[in-house]
Amino acid sequence: MEDRFEKLREQLALQEWPEVYLFKFIIQNTPEKLAQATALFDETAEINFHTSSNEKYVSVSAKEMMIDVDSVIRKYEKAALIEGIISL
């Protein structure tokens, strides 16, 4: 089975590491989902939230210093375990 993050891995390999990386996700606006998304990042991450106009969804943007390509991919793999999350 092809790695579902292979194209991203190829793109990220063109950058120099370590680097501050911007993660973007969309999740349902519930305390549980917000807690799960926030838990993906460490205390040094800069996390911003923007609620949709109908308040059903929240976009989560997080800037975090990442060591290498694999650390970014691992973060996306953890995020994929959150039911209903959309990675941008």
N, C-alpha and C positions, 0 to 999 in steps of 0.2 A: 504494500500500500504506500502510495506517495505521501510524503510528509505534507500535511495540510498547510504548513507554514513555510514551505520551501521557497515560494516567490518572495515572501517577506524576508526570509533569511538571506536570499541573494541580494535584495535591495539594501539591507542593513550591512552586509559585508562590504559595501562600497564606502561606508562611513568610517571615520576614525573613532576608536574607543579608548578609554571611557568617554561618555558623552551624556548630557542631559537629554532624555528622551521624553517626548510627549505622547502619552497614552490617551485615547478617547474611547469612551463607551457610552451606550444608552441603556438604561435599565428602567424597570417599573419603579414608580415613586412610592416605595414602601420602606418602613424602617429596616426590615430584614435585608432587602436588596441593597439599600444604601450602606448598611453595615458590612455586607459581604464585599461590595465594591471597594469600600474604604480600606478594608482589611488586606487588600492586595498590595498596598503600598506601605512603606516604612514611614517613620515619624518625620523624616527629612523631606518627604515629597510635598510638593505644592499642589494641593487638590482644590479644584473649583467645581461648583455645581451650577447647573442652569435648568430650571424647571420648564417643561413645555407649557404652552398657553392653556391647555386643558388640565394641567397639573397631574396627568397620568404617568408621565415619564420624566426622567432626569438625565441630562447629559453630564457625564463625569469626565473631567479633563485633569490629568495628573502629570506633572513634570517630576521626573526622578532621575538621579544620576545612575546610569547603568554601566556596568563594567565591560560587557561584551555582547555580541549578538545573541549568544545562548541565554544570557540573563533576561533579555527582552522576550525571547521566545517562551521561556519558562513562565514569565508573567502572563503572557497571552494564553498559555495552556491552563494556568490556574483560573484565569478569568472565564475560560470556556466551560468550566465546571459550574458556573453560576447559571441557573436556569433562566432563559429568556434574555440574557445579556447580548448586546450587539456590539461588536468591536468595529471601530471605524479606522 
